[in-house]
């Protein structure tokens, strides 16, 4: 799986809206990226997704 190409739609949309998070995610190892992607499966709202994306740069 190519995490940058096969992102869950909501996560990809949230990343596009946060350039810092997108850059941070892109610089992660594949294992780190997969760990973040796994977390997206527990997200149930747009607000939760935004919080997850914001946590990438913290």
PQR file of N, CA, C, O and H, with PARSE charges and radii, in Angstrom:
ATOM      1  N   UNK A   1       0.843  -1.186   0.000 -0.4000 1.5000
ATOM      2  CA  UNK A   1       0.000   0.000   0.000 -0.0000 2.0000
ATOM      3  C   UNK A   1       0.881   1.239   0.000  0.5500 1.7000
ATOM      4  O   UNK A   1       1.846   1.316   0.760 -0.5500 1.4000
ATOM      5  N   UNK A   2       0.563   2.190  -0.829 -0.4000 1.5000
ATOM      6  CA  UNK A   2       1.248   3.476  -0.864 -0.0000 2.0000
ATOM      7  C   UNK A   2       0.407   4.445  -0.046  0.5500 1.7000
ATOM      8  O   UNK A   2      -0.604   4.940  -0.545 -0.5500 1.4000
ATOM      9  H   UNK A   2      -0.221   2.128  -1.446  0.4000 1.0000
ATOM     10  N   UNK A   3       0.798   4.735   1.213 -0.4000 1.5000
ATOM     11  CA  UNK A   3      -0.042   5.552   2.083 -0.0000 2.0000
ATOM     12  C   UNK A   3      -0.404   6.907   1.503  0.5500 1.7000
ATOM     13  O   UNK A   3      -1.509   7.398   1.735 -0.5500 1.4000
ATOM     14  H   UNK A   3       1.619   4.333   1.618  0.4000 1.0000
ATOM     15  N   UNK A   4       0.497   7.519   0.758 -0.4000 1.5000
ATOM     16  CA  UNK A   4       0.180   8.834   0.210 -0.0000 2.0000
ATOM     17  C   UNK A   4      -0.829   8.753  -0.928  0.5500 1.7000
ATOM     18  O   UNK A   4      -1.548   9.720  -1.182 -0.5500 1.4000
ATOM     19  H   UNK A   4       1.394   7.120   0.570  0.4000 1.0000
ATOM     20  N   UNK A   5      -0.894   7.637  -1.605 -0.4000 1.5000
ATOM     21  CA  UNK A   5      -1.827   7.490  -2.711 -0.0000 2.0000
ATOM     22  C   UNK A   5      -3.143   6.883  -2.259  0.5500 1.7000
ATOM     23  O   UNK A   5      -4.193   7.178  -2.831 -0.5500 1.4000
ATOM     24  H   UNK A   5      -0.310   6.852  -1.399  0.4000 1.0000
ATOM     25  N   UNK A   6      -3.096   6.038  -1.239 -0.4000 1.5000
ATOM     26  CA  UNK A   6      -4.262   5.290  -0.814 -0.0000 2.0000
ATOM     27  C   UNK A   6      -4.831   5.787   0.522  0.5500 1.7000
ATOM     28  O   UNK A   6      -5.287   4.991   1.343 -0.5500 1.4000
ATOM     29  H   UNK A   6      -2.243   5.799  -0.775  0.4000 1.0000
ATOM     30  N   UNK A   7      -4.800   7.093   0.725 -0.4000 1.5000
ATOM     31  CA  UNK A   7      -5.315   7.659   1.973 -0.0000 2.0000
ATOM     32  C   UNK A   7      -6.829   7.542   2.040  0.5500 1.7000
ATOM     33  O   UNK A   7      -7.503   7.633   1.015 -0.5500 1.4000
ATOM     34  H   UNK A   7      -4.429   7.739   0.058  0.4000 1.0000
ATOM     35  N   UNK A   8      -7.371   7.340   3.239 -0.4000 1.5000
ATOM     36  CA  UNK A   8      -8.823   7.441   3.390 -0.0000 2.0000
ATOM     37  C   UNK A   8      -9.264   8.847   2.956  0.5500 1.7000
ATOM     38  O   UNK A   8      -8.565   9.825   3.226 -0.5500 1.4000
ATOM     39  H   UNK A   8      -6.822   7.266   4.072  0.4000 1.0000
ATOM     40  N   UNK A   9     -10.391   8.948   2.302 -0.4000 1.5000
ATOM     41  CA  UNK A   9     -10.818  10.201   1.700 -0.0000 2.0000
ATOM     42  C   UNK A   9     -10.892  11.350   2.703  0.5500 1.7000
ATOM     43  O   UNK A   9     -10.365  12.431   2.438 -0.5500 1.4000
ATOM     44  H   UNK A   9     -10.958   8.154   2.084  0.4000 1.0000
ATOM     45  N   UNK A  10     -11.532  11.135   3.840 -0.4000 1.5000
ATOM     46  CA  UNK A  10     -11.672  12.207   4.828 -0.0000 2.0000
ATOM     47  C   UNK A  10     -10.334  12.683   5.357  0.5500 1.7000
ATOM     48  O   UNK A  10     -10.136  13.875   5.597 -0.5500 1.4000
ATOM     49  H   UNK A  10     -11.961  10.257   4.056  0.4000 1.0000
ATOM     50  N   UNK A  11      -9.419  11.749   5.537 -0.4000 1.5000
ATOM     51  CA  UNK A  11      -8.090  12.100   6.018 -0.0000 2.0000
ATOM     52  C   UNK A  11      -7.343  12.907   4.963  0.5500 1.7000
ATOM     53  O   UNK A  11      -6.717  13.920   5.276 -0.5500 1.4000
ATOM     54  H   UNK A  11      -9.580  10.782   5.342  0.4000 1.0000
ATOM     55  N   UNK A  12      -7.410  12.463   3.733 -0.4000 1.5000
ATOM     56  CA  UNK A  12      -6.749  13.187   2.641 -0.0000 2.0000
ATOM     57  C   UNK A  12      -7.283  14.596   2.498  0.5500 1.7000
ATOM     58  O   UNK A  12      -6.519  15.536   2.282 -0.5500 1.4000
ATOM     59  H   UNK A  12      -7.918  11.640   3.478  0.4000 1.0000
ATOM     60  N   UNK A  13      -8.587  14.746   2.618 -0.4000 1.5000
ATOM     61  CA  UNK A  13      -9.193  16.075   2.517 -0.0000 2.0000
ATOM     62  C   UNK A  13      -8.740  16.966   3.667  0.5500 1.7000
ATOM     63  O   UNK A  13      -8.473  18.151   3.465 -0.5500 1.4000
ATOM     64  H   UNK A  13      -9.208  13.983   2.793  0.4000 1.0000
ATOM     65  N   UNK A  14      -8.650  16.408   4.869 -0.4000 1.5000
ATOM     66  CA  UNK A  14      -8.197  17.178   6.017 -0.0000 2.0000
ATOM     67  C   UNK A  14      -6.725  17.561   5.867  0.5500 1.7000
ATOM     68  O   UNK A  14      -6.332  18.663   6.250 -0.5500 1.4000
ATOM     69  H   UNK A  14      -8.867  15.445   5.033  0.4000 1.0000
ATOM     70  N   UNK A  15      -5.914  16.666   5.315 -0.4000 1.5000
ATOM     71  CA  UNK A  15      -4.498  16.983   5.095 -0.0000 2.0000
ATOM     72  C   UNK A  15      -4.332  18.126   4.096  0.5500 1.7000
ATOM     73  O   UNK A  15      -3.498  19.011   4.288 -0.5500 1.4000
ATOM     74  H   UNK A  15      -6.233  15.771   5.004  0.4000 1.0000
ATOM     75  N   UNK A  16      -5.118  18.101   3.045 -0.4000 1.5000
ATOM     76  CA  UNK A  16      -5.031  19.141   2.020 -0.0000 2.0000
ATOM     77  C   UNK A  16      -5.296  20.517   2.634  0.5500 1.7000
ATOM     78  O   UNK A  16      -4.753  21.521   2.172 -0.5500 1.4000
ATOM     79  H   UNK A  16      -5.796  17.382   2.889  0.4000 1.0000
ATOM     80  N   UNK A  17      -6.117  20.561   3.657 -0.4000 1.5000
ATOM     81  CA  UNK A  17      -6.469  21.830   4.294 -0.0000 2.0000
ATOM     82  C   UNK A  17      -5.431  22.272   5.324  0.5500 1.7000
ATOM     83  O   UNK A  17      -5.547  23.371   5.867 -0.5500 1.4000
ATOM     84  H   UNK A  17      -6.558  19.745   4.032  0.4000 1.0000
ATOM     85  N   UNK A  18      -4.431  21.454   5.605 -0.4000 1.5000
ATOM     86  CA  UNK A  18      -3.415  21.784   6.602 -0.0000 2.0000
ATOM     87  C   UNK A  18      -2.039  21.455   6.009  0.5500 1.7000
ATOM     88  O   UNK A  18      -1.553  20.330   6.123 -0.5500 1.4000
ATOM     89  H   UNK A  18      -4.337  20.562   5.164  0.4000 1.0000
ATOM     90  N   UNK A  19      -1.434  22.442   5.385 -0.4000 1.5000
ATOM     91  CA  UNK A  19      -0.170  22.233   4.670 -0.0000 2.0000
ATOM     92  C   UNK A  19       0.934  21.731   5.598  0.5500 1.7000
ATOM     93  O   UNK A  19       1.718  20.866   5.208 -0.5500 1.4000
ATOM     94  H   UNK A  19      -1.829  23.356   5.292  0.4000 1.0000
ATOM     95  N   UNK A  20       1.006  22.257   6.811 -0.4000 1.5000
ATOM     96  CA  UNK A  20       2.045  21.816   7.754 -0.0000 2.0000
ATOM     97  C   UNK A  20       1.895  20.339   8.078  0.5500 1.7000
ATOM     98  O   UNK A  20       2.881  19.604   8.127 -0.5500 1.4000
ATOM     99  H   UNK A  20       0.369  22.959   7.128  0.4000 1.0000
ATOM    100  N   UNK A  21       0.659  19.906   8.299 -0.4000 1.5000
ATOM    101  CA  UNK A  21       0.410  18.504   8.608 -0.0000 2.0000
ATOM    102  C   UNK A  21       0.728  17.628   7.399  0.5500 1.7000
ATOM    103  O   UNK A  21       1.267  16.532   7.548 -0.5500 1.4000
ATOM    104  H   UNK A  21      -0.142  20.503   8.259  0.4000 1.0000
ATOM    105  N   UNK A  22       0.397  18.107   6.211 -0.4000 1.5000
ATOM    106  CA  UNK A  22       0.695  17.327   5.005 -0.0000 2.0000
ATOM    107  C   UNK A  22       2.195  17.137   4.850  0.5500 1.7000
ATOM    108  O   UNK A  22       2.654  16.041   4.528 -0.5500 1.4000
ATOM    109  H   UNK A  22      -0.041  18.998   6.090  0.4000 1.0000
ATOM    110  N   UNK A  23       2.959  18.193   5.077 -0.4000 1.5000
ATOM    111  CA  UNK A  23       4.406  18.089   4.958 -0.0000 2.0000
ATOM    112  C   UNK A  23       4.977  17.145   6.025  0.5500 1.7000
ATOM    113  O   UNK A  23       5.867  16.340   5.746 -0.5500 1.4000
ATOM    114  H   UNK A  23       2.586  19.084   5.339  0.4000 1.0000
ATOM    115  N   UNK A  24       4.451  17.258   7.247 -0.4000 1.5000
ATOM    116  CA  UNK A  24       4.921  16.388   8.326 -0.0000 2.0000
ATOM    117  C   UNK A  24       4.590  14.930   8.025  0.5500 1.7000
ATOM    118  O   UNK A  24       5.427  14.048   8.218 -0.5500 1.4000
ATOM    119  H   UNK A  24       3.728  17.912   7.473  0.4000 1.0000
ATOM    120  N   UNK A  25       3.373  14.678   7.554 -0.4000 1.5000
ATOM    121  CA  UNK A  25       2.960  13.318   7.220 -0.0000 2.0000
ATOM    122  C   UNK A  25       3.831  12.765   6.090  0.5500 1.7000
ATOM    123  O   UNK A  25       4.244  11.605   6.129 -0.5500 1.4000
ATOM    124  H   UNK A  25       2.693  15.394   7.398  0.4000 1.0000
ATOM    125  N   UNK A  26       4.103  13.583   5.102 -0.4000 1.5000
ATOM    126  CA  UNK A  26       4.907  13.138   3.957 -0.0000 2.0000
ATOM    127  C   UNK A  26       6.329  12.780   4.364  0.5500 1.7000
ATOM    128  O   UNK A  26       6.962  11.935   3.732 -0.5500 1.4000
ATOM    129  H   UNK A  26       3.768  14.525   5.071  0.4000 1.0000
ATOM    130  N   UNK A  27       6.836  13.417   5.417 -0.4000 1.5000
ATOM    131  CA  UNK A  27       8.216  13.154   5.830 -0.0000 2.0000
ATOM    132  C   UNK A  27       8.333  11.976   6.801  0.5500 1.7000
ATOM    133  O   UNK A  27       9.439  11.591   7.180 -0.5500 1.4000
ATOM    134  H   UNK A  27       6.322  14.104   5.931  0.4000 1.0000
ATOM    135  N   UNK A  28       7.203  11.408   7.200 -0.4000 1.5000
ATOM    136  CA  UNK A  28       7.220  10.258   8.120 -0.0000 2.0000
ATOM    137  C   UNK A  28       7.637   8.990   7.391  0.5500 1.7000
ATOM    138  O   UNK A  28       7.531   8.884   6.169 -0.5500 1.4000
ATOM    139  H   UNK A  28       6.305  11.720   6.892  0.4000 1.0000
ATOM    140  N   UNK A  29       8.113   8.034   8.175 -0.4000 1.5000
ATOM    141  CA  UNK A  29       8.413   6.715   7.609 -0.0000 2.0000
ATOM    142  C   UNK A  29       7.088   6.036   7.236  0.5500 1.7000
ATOM    143  O   UNK A  29       6.036   6.417   7.749 -0.5500 1.4000
ATOM    144  H   UNK A  29       8.198   8.120   9.168  0.4000 1.0000
ATOM    145  N   UNK A  30       7.129   5.051   6.363 -0.4000 1.5000
ATOM    146  CA  UNK A  30       5.892   4.329   6.027 -0.0000 2.0000
ATOM    147  C   UNK A  30       5.204   3.739   7.261  0.5500 1.7000
ATOM    148  O   UNK A  30       3.975   3.698   7.329 -0.5500 1.4000
ATOM    149  H   UNK A  30       7.984   4.741   5.946  0.4000 1.0000
ATOM    150  N   UNK A  31       5.982   3.290   8.217 -0.4000 1.5000
ATOM    151  CA  UNK A  31       5.394   2.717   9.433 -0.0000 2.0000
ATOM    152  C   UNK A  31       4.663   3.786  10.245  0.5500 1.7000
ATOM    153  O   UNK A  31       3.576   3.540  10.767 -0.5500 1.4000
ATOM    154  H   UNK A  31       6.980   3.323   8.161  0.4000 1.0000
ATOM    155  N   UNK A  32       5.260   4.964  10.347 -0.4000 1.5000
ATOM    156  CA  UNK A  32       4.614   6.066  11.062 -0.0000 2.0000
ATOM    157  C   UNK A  32       3.336   6.490  10.337  0.5500 1.7000
ATOM    158  O   UNK A  32       2.311   6.741  10.971 -0.5500 1.4000
ATOM    159  H   UNK A  32       6.143   5.164   9.923  0.4000 1.0000
ATOM    160  N   UNK A  33       3.400   6.566   9.022 -0.4000 1.5000
ATOM    161  CA  UNK A  33       2.221   6.930   8.233 -0.0000 2.0000
ATOM    162  C   UNK A  33       1.104   5.918   8.458  0.5500 1.7000
ATOM    163  O   UNK A  33      -0.055   6.292   8.636 -0.5500 1.4000
ATOM    164  H   UNK A  33       4.233   6.363   8.507  0.4000 1.0000
ATOM    165  N   UNK A  34       1.457   4.642   8.448 -0.4000 1.5000
ATOM    166  CA  UNK A  34       0.448   3.601   8.635 -0.0000 2.0000
ATOM    167  C   UNK A  34      -0.185   3.696  10.014  0.5500 1.7000
ATOM    168  O   UNK A  34      -1.381   3.445  10.165 -0.5500 1.4000
ATOM    169  H   UNK A  34       2.399   4.338   8.303  0.4000 1.0000
ATOM    170  N   UNK A  35       0.598   4.053  11.018 -0.4000 1.5000
ATOM    171  CA  UNK A  35       0.057   4.209  12.369 -0.0000 2.0000
ATOM    172  C   UNK A  35      -0.978   5.328  12.404  0.5500 1.7000
ATOM    173  O   UNK A  35      -2.017   5.192  13.050 -0.5500 1.4000
ATOM    174  H   UNK A  35       1.570   4.256  10.896  0.4000 1.0000
ATOM    175  N   UNK A  36      -0.702   6.431  11.716 -0.4000 1.5000
ATOM    176  CA  UNK A  36      -1.664   7.541  11.654 -0.0000 2.0000
ATOM    177  C   UNK A  36      -2.911   7.100  10.890  0.5500 1.7000
ATOM    178  O   UNK A  36      -4.034   7.358  11.324 -0.5500 1.4000
ATOM    179  H   UNK A  36       0.142   6.542  11.191  0.4000 1.0000
ATOM    180  N   UNK A  37      -2.713   6.444   9.767 -0.4000 1.5000
ATOM    181  CA  UNK A  37      -3.851   5.982   8.961 -0.0000 2.0000
ATOM    182  C   UNK A  37      -4.719   5.031   9.782  0.5500 1.7000
ATOM    183  O   UNK A  37      -5.946   5.075   9.683 -0.5500 1.4000
ATOM    184  H   UNK A  37      -1.801   6.234   9.415  0.4000 1.0000
ATOM    185  N   UNK A  38      -4.102   4.180  10.582 -0.4000 1.5000
ATOM    186  CA  UNK A  38      -4.871   3.266  11.433 -0.0000 2.0000
ATOM    187  C   UNK A  38      -5.745   4.037  12.413  0.5500 1.7000
ATOM    188  O   UNK A  38      -6.856   3.613  12.729 -0.5500 1.4000
ATOM    189  H   UNK A  38      -3.105   4.144  10.661  0.4000 1.0000
ATOM    190  N   UNK A  39      -5.244   5.165  12.890 -0.4000 1.5000
ATOM    191  CA  UNK A  39      -6.028   5.985  13.820 -0.0000 2.0000
ATOM    192  C   UNK A  39      -7.268   6.575  13.150  0.5500 1.7000
ATOM    193  O   UNK A  39      -8.270   6.839  13.816 -0.5500 1.4000
ATOM    194  H   UNK A  39      -4.341   5.510  12.634  0.4000 1.0000
ATOM    195  N   UNK A  40      -7.200   6.781  11.839 -0.4000 1.5000
ATOM    196  CA  UNK A  40      -8.348   7.385  11.152 -0.0000 2.0000
ATOM    197  C   UNK A  40      -9.580   6.489  11.199  0.5500 1.7000
ATOM    198  O   UNK A  40     -10.702   6.969  11.043 -0.5500 1.4000
ATOM    199  H   UNK A  40      -6.386   6.567  11.299  0.4000 1.0000
ATOM    200  N   UNK A  41      -9.379   5.203  11.411 -0.4000 1.5000
ATOM    201  CA  UNK A  41     -10.509   4.276  11.439 -0.0000 2.0000
ATOM    202  C   UNK A  41     -11.350   4.418  12.705  0.5500 1.7000
ATOM    203  O   UNK A  41     -12.450   3.872  12.797 -0.5500 1.4000
ATOM    204  H   UNK A  41      -8.467   4.813  11.537  0.4000 1.0000
ATOM    205  N   UNK A  42     -10.818   5.162  13.686 -0.4000 1.5000
ATOM    206  CA  UNK A  42     -11.567   5.399  14.924 -0.0000 2.0000
ATOM    207  C   UNK A  42     -12.191   6.792  14.960  0.5500 1.7000
ATOM    208  O   UNK A  42     -12.768   7.186  15.974 -0.5500 1.4000
ATOM    209  H   UNK A  42      -9.925   5.606  13.612  0.4000 1.0000
ATOM    210  N   UNK A  43     -12.081   7.534  13.867 -0.4000 1.5000
ATOM    211  CA  UNK A  43     -12.604   8.895  13.785 -0.0000 2.0000
ATOM    212  C   UNK A  43     -14.041   8.846  13.275  0.5500 1.7000
ATOM    213  O   UNK A  43     -14.351   8.151  12.307 -0.5500 1.4000
ATOM    214  H   UNK A  43     -11.612   7.214  13.044  0.4000 1.0000
ATOM    215  N   UNK A  44     -14.915   9.605  13.953 -0.4000 1.5000
ATOM    216  CA  UNK A  44     -16.336   9.561  13.595 -0.0000 2.0000
ATOM    217  C   UNK A  44     -16.924  10.916  13.216  0.5500 1.7000
ATOM    218  O   UNK A  44     -18.131  11.022  12.996 -0.5500 1.4000
ATOM    219  H   UNK A  44     -14.663  10.170  14.738  0.4000 1.0000
ATOM    220  N   UNK A  45     -16.090  11.953  13.138 -0.4000 1.5000
ATOM    221  CA  UNK A  45     -16.617  13.265  12.736 -0.0000 2.0000
ATOM    222  C   UNK A  45     -15.513  14.083  12.073  0.5500 1.7000
ATOM    223  O   UNK A  45     -14.326  13.784  12.199 -0.5500 1.4000
ATOM    224  H   UNK A  45     -15.110  11.867  13.317  0.4000 1.0000
ATOM    225  N   UNK A  46     -15.935  15.108  11.375 -0.4000 1.5000
ATOM    226  CA  UNK A  46     -14.994  16.013  10.725 -0.0000 2.0000
ATOM    227  C   UNK A  46     -14.095  16.677  11.768  0.5500 1.7000
ATOM    228  O   UNK A  46     -12.897  16.852  11.542 -0.5500 1.4000
ATOM    229  H   UNK A  46     -16.900  15.352  11.273  0.4000 1.0000
ATOM    230  N   UNK A  47     -14.670  17.040  12.892 -0.4000 1.5000
ATOM    231  CA  UNK A  47     -13.904  17.693  13.952 -0.0000 2.0000
ATOM    232  C   UNK A  47     -12.828  16.758  14.512  0.5500 1.7000
ATOM    233  O   UNK A  47     -11.698  17.180  14.755 -0.5500 1.4000
ATOM    234  H   UNK A  47     -15.643  16.898  13.076  0.4000 1.0000
ATOM    235  N   UNK A  48     -13.183  15.503  14.710 -0.4000 1.5000
ATOM    236  CA  UNK A  48     -12.202  14.530  15.196 -0.0000 2.0000
ATOM    237  C   UNK A  48     -11.077  14.343  14.175  0.5500 1.7000
ATOM    238  O   UNK A  48      -9.914  14.200  14.554 -0.5500 1.4000
ATOM    239  H   UNK A  48     -14.101  15.160  14.513  0.4000 1.0000
ATOM    240  N   UNK A  49     -11.417  14.343  12.892 -0.4000 1.5000
ATOM    241  CA  UNK A  49     -10.399  14.194  11.852 -0.0000 2.0000
ATOM    242  C   UNK A  49      -9.471  15.400  11.854  0.5500 1.7000
ATOM    243  O   UNK A  49      -8.256  15.249  11.726 -0.5500 1.4000
ATOM    244  H   UNK A  49     -12.361  14.458  12.585  0.4000 1.0000
ATOM    245  N   UNK A  50     -10.028  16.587  11.998 -0.4000 1.5000
ATOM    246  CA  UNK A  50      -9.196  17.787  12.046 -0.0000 2.0000
ATOM    247  C   UNK A  50      -8.256  17.755  13.252  0.5500 1.7000
ATOM    248  O   UNK A  50      -7.097  18.161  13.158 -0.5500 1.4000
ATOM    249  H   UNK A  50     -11.015  16.710  12.102  0.4000 1.0000
ATOM    250  N   UNK A  51      -8.767  17.268  14.382 -0.4000 1.5000
ATOM    251  CA  UNK A  51      -7.926  17.142  15.582 -0.0000 2.0000
ATOM    252  C   UNK A  51      -6.796  16.153  15.334  0.5500 1.7000
ATOM    253  O   UNK A  51      -5.657  16.404  15.726 -0.5500 1.4000
ATOM    254  H   UNK A  51      -9.708  16.938  14.458  0.4000 1.0000
ATOM    255  N   UNK A  52      -7.097  15.041  14.693 -0.4000 1.5000
ATOM    256  CA  UNK A  52      -6.068  14.053  14.384 -0.0000 2.0000
ATOM    257  C   UNK A  52      -5.008  14.665  13.468  0.5500 1.7000
ATOM    258  O   UNK A  52      -3.811  14.502  13.704 -0.5500 1.4000
ATOM    259  H   UNK A  52      -8.022  14.837  14.374  0.4000 1.0000
ATOM    260  N   UNK A  53      -5.443  15.358  12.438 -0.4000 1.5000
ATOM    261  CA  UNK A  53      -4.502  15.970  11.495 -0.0000 2.0000
ATOM    262  C   UNK A  53      -3.647  17.028  12.204  0.5500 1.7000
ATOM    263  O   UNK A  53      -2.441  17.111  11.970 -0.5500 1.4000
ATOM    264  H   UNK A  53      -6.416  15.491  12.247  0.4000 1.0000
ATOM    265  N   UNK A  54      -4.258  17.816  13.050 -0.4000 1.5000
ATOM    266  CA  UNK A  54      -3.509  18.830  13.792 -0.0000 2.0000
ATOM    267  C   UNK A  54      -2.480  18.187  14.721  0.5500 1.7000
ATOM    268  O   UNK A  54      -1.421  18.764  14.970 -0.5500 1.4000
ATOM    269  H   UNK A  54      -5.237  17.749  13.240  0.4000 1.0000
ATOM    270  N   UNK A  55      -2.789  16.999  15.230 -0.4000 1.5000
ATOM    271  CA  UNK A  55      -1.851  16.331  16.136 -0.0000 2.0000
ATOM    272  C   UNK A  55      -0.572  15.901  15.422  0.5500 1.7000
ATOM    273  O   UNK A  55       0.442  15.660  16.076 -0.5500 1.4000
ATOM    274  H   UNK A  55      -3.649  16.531  15.027  0.4000 1.0000
ATOM    275  N   UNK A  56      -0.600  15.801  14.119 -0.4000 1.5000
ATOM    276  CA  UNK A  56       0.574  15.401  13.348 -0.0000 2.0000
ATOM    277  C   UNK A  56       1.691  16.437  13.487  0.5500 1.7000
ATOM    278  O   UNK A  56       2.869  16.079  13.511 -0.5500 1.4000
ATOM    279  H   UNK A  56      -1.424  15.997  13.588  0.4000 1.0000
ATOM    280  N   UNK A  57       1.332  17.696  13.578 -0.4000 1.5000
ATOM    281  CA  UNK A  57       2.352  18.761  13.627 -0.0000 2.0000
ATOM    282  C   UNK A  57       2.714  19.159  15.051  0.5500 1.7000
ATOM    283  O   UNK A  57       3.612  19.976  15.254 -0.5500 1.4000
ATOM    284  H   UNK A  57       0.376  17.987  13.559  0.4000 1.0000
ATOM    285  N   UNK A  58       2.029  18.593  16.037 -0.4000 1.5000
ATOM    286  CA  UNK A  58       2.361  18.907  17.435 -0.0000 2.0000
ATOM    287  C   UNK A  58       3.446  18.038  17.957  0.5500 1.7000
ATOM    288  O   UNK A  58       3.842  18.173  19.114 -0.5500 1.4000
ATOM    289  H   UNK A  58       1.299  17.930  15.872  0.4000 1.0000
TER
END
